[in-house]
Amino acid sequence: QVTLTIPQWIAMFRDASYVVTDSFHGTVFSILFGKDFKCVYNEFRGAARFKSLLEMHQSGKLEEMRQFSLNWLKTALET
């Protein structure tokens, strides 16, 4: 069994040419790094959050939410 540090684990997504994952966080990092990916989820292990994330990503709402969050943080830090 190989144990990776967190930076090593994240680097695997950053450096991948294609990702196949059953991990919610793997899906998130695939999106953040702009990777082509296949997400495999289990209906008995929280499929709703995968579906919600992928729907937001495909509709462009994820980017809208990201910009909203960044603007909110920027404003909060300025006050």
Secondary structure, 3 states (H helix, E strand, C coil): CCCCCHHHHHHHHHHCCCEEECCHHHHHHHHHCCCCEEECCCCCCCHHHHHHHHHHHHHCHHHHHHHHHHHHHHHHHHC
